[in-house]
Amino acid sequence: MESMEFLPEHNAIKFFGDTDFEHLYKKDGLIESFKDTPLTISSENGSVLLNLQTKPSRYENKLTVNTSGVFVRGVSAMELTDPDSGEVVFSTAATEMNVPDGVGNIHAKQVIVKRIAAPTDEDLLLRSEASAYLRGAEGTHMESKELFWSADQDIYLKSINGSIVLSGKDGVFIDVRYLPIASSINRTDKYGQGTGQFKICVCMPQGKLFRIAVPTGQKVSCAHINMTGDLNPCM
């Protein structure tokens, strides 16, 4: 800290330069800076904790900021406002959240909402570098002009107590080129080289799709596949 100034008319203390605190107590809970001087709060190798004294000698953590994110607990609402215009940028009390102009992406480990939507003339992209889970306590409903799912490995659709319904005006299409190919029990050629036709099969009860080669002039059923070891398409 370079210096400090008492401002009794504002009931405040002004600190100049970088100031190191172990604990800072504010009776009114207000920590602010002047309009032309941004306020930065940081912690070295630790977290920034904002605690509220609910009872004498009892404090409850309400806000935690660390390398894992920003965590707010036990508050009725939280608002982030623009310091220049005073406009509310984000509020937990808002019925909906619109992505501000200039914001291209929102990164989050977990989002709990009733509805996610994009403008009718723009695409909505949900992407994960590892796994993505879409869950609804009373079901999940998706509606779009075109709904496209892709994954490096498997896509699972699962219903606990209800049904799974896929419906489209022009039908529902699956790109079978990426479905695994099962080896026929009567063939040593796993991929049926030279075969131009395939039959789509489904594992029960897993529901996993796979395909089996259908040689010209032969009848092949989904039961005539090799289920041993690594050749089992349902594993």
Stockholm file with secondary structure:
# STOCKHOLM 1.0

chainA/1-235         MESMEFLPEHNAIKFFGDTDFEHLYKKDGLIESFKDTPLTISSENGSVLLNLQTKPSRYENKLTVNTSGVFVRGVSAMELTDPDSGEVVFSTAATEMNVPDGVGNIHAKQVIVKRIAAPTDEDLLLRSEASAYLRGAEGTHMESKELFWSADQDIYLKSINGSIVLSGKDGVFIDVRYLPIASSINRTDKYGQGTGQFKICVCMPQGKLFRIAVPTGQKVSCAHINMTGDLNPCM
#=GR chainA/1-235 SS CCEEEEEGGGTEEEEESCCCCSCCCCSSCCCCCCTTSCCCCCCSSSCEEEEEEEETTEEEEEEEEETTEEEECSCSCCEEECTTTCCEEEETTCSCCCCCTTCCCCCCSCCCCSCCCCCTTSCCCCCCSSCCCCCCTTCCCCCCSSCCCCCSSCCCCCCSSSCCCCCCTTCCCCCGGGSCEECBTTCSCTTCTTCCCEEEEECTTTCCEEEEECCTTCCCCTTSBCCSGGGCTTC
#=GC SS_cons         CCEEEEEGGGTEEEEESCCCCSCCCCSSCCCCCCTTSCCCCCCSSSCEEEEEEEETTEEEEEEEEETTEEEECSCSCCEEECTTTCCEEEETTCSCCCCCTTCCCCCCSCCCCSCCCCCTTSCCCCCCSSCCCCCCTTCCCCCCSSCCCCCSSCCCCCCSSSCCCCCCTTCCCCCGGGSCEECBTTCSCTTCTTCCCEEEEECTTTCCEEEEECCTTCCCCTTSBCCSGGGCTTC
//
